[in-house]
Amino acid sequence: MPGQRLARGVARLLHSMDHAVLTEFVPERGLRVDLVGLGPRGEIWIVECKSCRSDFVADRKWHRYLDWCDRYFWAVDEAFPLDLLPERTGLIMADPYGAEIRRMAPETRLQGARRTRLMRDIARVAARRLQAANDPLAFSAGAS
C-alpha cells in the first residue's frame, strides 16, 4: 500500500535521527497514528502518511493527534498537492527508501502525566510486538 511504503521511508529517517519508531500506534481508543517516534530526549513525534488528495481529505481525525505529541508531521511523496497541508504542521517528503524533513513541526510540549503515559504505552506495545515476533505461538488464539 502507498502509505505503508511512505511509512517505511519515514521510519528510516527517524531511525537515523536516533528515534525509536512504532507504526500503527494507538494513543487512545478511536485513534491510530501511522508512526510515532520516541526521540533520544523523550520527545514524541507523530507522523501521518498521506498518499493522495482523497486520503488527506478523508482524514477527519488528525486534529486529535496534536494532543498526543510534541511535534506533528505529514509525510507525502513528491506528487502530493502540498497546498492542502496546514502550514502549522511539519512536512516530510518521503518515498519507500528514505525521507527528509522539509518543514520542521512547531513544538508543543506534552504535559508530564500524558508524556509518562505515552512512554509507558509505547514501551508496552513495542515489547509485545517484539515478543510476538520472537514467539508467535504465544500470541495465537487460545494461548495463555
Beta strands, then each sheet from edge to edge (+ up, - down):
strand 1: 20-25
strand 2: 33-38
strand 3: 44-49
strand 4: 71-76
strand 5: 90-95
strand 6: 98-103
sheet 1: 1+ 2- 3+ 4+ 5+ 6-
end
